[in-house]
Amino acid sequence: MEEKEYESVKVSGANVQSGTNYKDIKVAGASKFVNDIVCNTFKASGAVKSEGSIKANFFSTTGALKIGGTLDAKEIKAAGGITIGKDVVCESAKMSGSITIKGKVSAKEFFVDGEIKVGDELLADKFELKLNGESELQEVYGDEISITKEFSFGFRQHRSCTATLIEATTIELEGTQCKKVSGDHVKIGEGCVIDLVEYTTSIDIHKKAKVMEQLKIE
Amino acid sequence: MISKRELLDLTNISYGQLYRWKRENLIPEDWFVKQSVPSGQETFFPKEKILSRISQILELKDKYSLDELCHILNPEISNKIFLLREIVSIDGIDLVVLNDFLEGETTATFSDIVLIYTFSQVKKQVHIPYDTLRGAMLAIKHGVHVKKINLAEYELDFIRHTNDTRKEEDYCFIAHKSNAILDPKIKVLKTYVFEDMINHIKEKGMN
């Protein structure tokens, strides 16, 4: 089948878009999308609201972003206040700011700087969360997972994370409260409170961390 | 069922690999079954399915790209129409079976190919007069066409039924995979699971 060439949109200022298929979208200012969108690139700044889902190759926004449906993109770069009503599916995502994802996350690489709330499971080969604010996760599965507090000078807001289960090959945690952590190489850092840690190969528990029970699996 | 821990020990794969394959849709999400255990929740898998799937992935992952691997492993029936020369090129297809099955047609759907391939195996492996087999094959072909059955969920069974007068009769039919035969008068001679057949065909490069 021949690929159809769709039109591109480039607007600044308040605008409402009602199409579905686009080539490239570039909007600045208050933008609203009323339908599901399929496009190649989506670049936006300002307040963006989409009532449906967005599927794109490359997706980048700065500012307030609100998507009612799923965000499915190869590459995602988003900064600011981000709310996704359903799932996030991507190869790689870099997000910073205050992020709420009501559904699941499935990513090859998922980097977050700030605070993130995920309503369902998070599945990522590589997941890095730099805590800034209060994060809330459910089940986190992957290969390499790191949740850390960056070294900082001066005043910083409360930095913490809660999760119900974290399972991965390599896990490094700081400031995290979790019921069960299970992995091959596990490093529990400062400020963690973990009910049960299961590990197969190595474990490292910081003296300022609380681990109720640890279990080596042979 | 097998627990996640047992699975990782048995197959020697890491959490990372397991979850990557889940993310890449190489392992269906509904095979991850959560069950309550005294220490909270634990994930279990259908044992035979997951073990054979993981050995398939390990075997094929270096030979095929991710997309190809997805096609090979996911037995959804595609709607593509295949030409006679494409079908003939599949290793394991019996030309007599093919000719009788097509009844003069020159194209076939993927589910037709699955049936042709399966009956080619049957002809080689099960001792049934060919005319009887041919009749059964055509009856099943029409049944599948009329009811638009998704073969991936079915199997082909050959059974021997001993009736009240101790007379033995052989039957062949297709049944949903979940239907177990418990009647002691029935002996299952041979079962062909279409999902396996589909995997064989896909491994031969058809999809």
HADDOCK unambig.tbl for C-alpha pairs under 7 A between the chains (distance, minus, plus):
assign (segid A and resid 106 and name CA) (segid B and resid 23 and name CA) 6.45 0.50 0.50
assign (segid A and resid 123 and name CA) (segid B and resid 23 and name CA) 6.98 0.50 0.50
assign (segid A and resid 125 and name CA) (segid B and resid 16 and name CA) 6.39 0.50 0.50
assign (segid A and resid 125 and name CA) (segid B and resid 20 and name CA) 6.03 0.50 0.50
assign (segid A and resid 141 and name CA) (segid B and resid 19 and name CA) 6.60 0.50 0.50
assign (segid A and resid 142 and name CA) (segid B and resid 15 and name CA) 6.60 0.50 0.50
assign (segid A and resid 142 and name CA) (segid B and resid 16 and name CA) 5.09 0.50 0.50
assign (segid A and resid 142 and name CA) (segid B and resid 19 and name CA) 5.62 0.50 0.50
assign (segid A and resid 143 and name CA) (segid B and resid 15 and name CA) 6.18 0.50 0.50
assign (segid A and resid 143 and name CA) (segid B and resid 16 and name CA) 3.49 0.50 0.50
assign (segid A and resid 167 and name CA) (segid B and resid 15 and name CA) 7.00 0.50 0.50
assign (segid A and resid 168 and name CA) (segid B and resid 15 and name CA) 5.17 0.50 0.50
assign (segid A and resid 168 and name CA) (segid B and resid 16 and name CA) 5.77 0.50 0.50
assign (segid A and resid 169 and name CA) (segid B and resid 14 and name CA) 6.08 0.50 0.50
assign (segid A and resid 169 and name CA) (segid B and resid 15 and name CA) 5.27 0.50 0.50
assign (segid A and resid 169 and name CA) (segid B and resid 16 and name CA) 5.40 0.50 0.50
